[in-house]
Amino acid sequence: MERNKLSLSRAAEAIGMTRRMMAYYKNGSRPIPKTVWLACIGYEVLERHAA
């Protein structure tokens, strides 16, 4: 989120998750599932190619 300058809401929207779940992952109260991790990587790749 920080590297891509995304708010919690914008990050959740970008990968199709709720803001609440993103908050759980960010504060470490829930482990980040592999599918979410891969979605974040995919987002970064797509943003890099769009620039």
N, C-alpha and C positions, 0 to 999 in steps of 0.2 A: 504494500500500500504506500509506504513512504517513498520507495524508489520510483513509483509511478505517479506520485502525488495524488492519490485517490483518498477520498473520505471513506468512512466505513460504509455509508449508504451507497456511494458510487461503486465501490469495490463489490459489494453484494450484488448490485444490479448488473455489473459487468459480467459476472459469471453465473447469474441466475440463482442466487441464494437470498435468504432473508438476512436482514441486517442483524437480527438477534444471533443467528448461527455464526455469522462472521465475527461478531463480538466474542462469542464463546471460543472460537478458534484463536482469535487475536490475544485474548487474555490467558490462554492456556488451560481453561477449565474443561475443554474437550479436545481430544486429539484431532489433527487435521487428516481427514480421509484422503487416500491416494487419489481419488477422482477429483477432489477439490484442489489438491496440490497440482495435478496435471492441468486443470482448468486455468489455474493462475499462470503456469508456464506458458500455456497456449495464448493467454491474453497478452503476455509480454511479447511473445513472438509476433503476433498479429499487429500489435501497436508499433513495434520496431519496423515492420515492413510497410506500414501505412505512412510512416514519416518520410 
